[in-house]
């Protein structure tokens, strides 16, 4: 089925005729083999003074399309908007987060720009220098690592038995945990955890992959927070999961994507500590600064509120700021 932007003059004439015969929008969509949303959008956006004229509608649609293509230009024309976009890019907000934040607080800002316009601007001569602040894009497929034999984890419970409130994110306090490892040949890394509903992200430096250390570090990280369950992958560092004192669940073998929220948090942290980092040279203060930035970012899945805002409003934290 075609998209609304592909409507032809003939189709717009047909819409006008059927509207004149008092056809419903859904009936018109069926007659033209279009989506009802397409017809509804067309009539709402391209009518003039409450009347749908096919010639004027076609002209309005073409003008809107041209204006969308040039929307990025207003970033160059408005110095304060350009300064705001650059500032947030430097704070590692992506274009969607910048646009979503502006849309959420229209009273606070005198201008608005879409994420598409920001990306278009970044591809121009004036904006390309700021592309370094975007997430890096992979140009090649990631090489698959050879599967290695995993040590059995005692009392392992499958993620398929995880609580419904954790699966559908209707309850706070359900966490996913993981480990970011350092440069090959070095010990240590970062223990991370992310709360599924609020997206609150926390991280703590570890000196080794010893299960006892990972268990102790995770208990300390989660102590001031609401915790109802934790989900892990099958890494040997998670063998002491029962010491956490809450129900624990494990992803299927080689399916760490099943805790994708935490994987996304790790991806954001990797911006500050890329692969190959020797974590022996990284301080906890540096990690805390990066985590604070991540938790302060507006998130699309949270209605462009930050994870910190949502967690605080939910009353699930008592010792993190």
Secondary structure, 3 states (H helix, E strand, C coil): CCCHHHCCHHHHHHHHHHHHCCCCHHHHHHHHCCCHHHHHHHHHHHCECCECCHHHHHHHHHHHHHHHHCCCHHHHHCHHHHHHHHHHHHCCCCHHHHHHHHHHCCCCCCCCCCHHHHHHHHCCCCCHHHHHHCCCCCCCCCCCCCCCCCCCCCCCCEHHHCCHHHHCCCCCCEEEEEEEECCCCCCCEEEEEEECCCCCEEEEEECCCCHHHHHHHHHHHHCCECCCEEEECCCHHHCCHHHHCCEEEECCCCCHHHHHHHHHHHHHHHCCCCCCCCHHHCCHHHHHHHHHHHHHCEEHHHCCEEHHHHHHHCCCECCCC
